[in-house]
Amino acid sequence: GYLSSEKVRQVVASSRLPDDQLRRIWQLADRKNDGRFDRGGFNIAMYLVDCALRGDPIPEYLP
């Protein structure tokens, strides 16, 4: 199944990260660029949010 983009947006935005970081996380986690998130995409988004909150840089791309 998929999570809606609105639900993911609410969760990611609750991190209170700056908009530029949120956009970058969204671009990396929405692997198909369709606005839908499967479990893997959601996990990527949450991992990147956690990294950013710790002060780690958000990567330019994912392997």
PENOR-V537207 format. One record per pair of residues at least 12 apart in sequence whose C-alpha atoms are under 6 Angstrom apart, sorted by the first residue. I is the first residue (numbers start at 1). GAP is how many residues later the second one is. If there is no record, write none. Layout:
# PENOR-V537207
i: [I/I]
gap: [GAP/GAP]
This chain:
# PENOR-V537207
i: [2/2/3/4/5/5/29/29/29]
gap: [35/36/34/32/30/31/12/15/16]
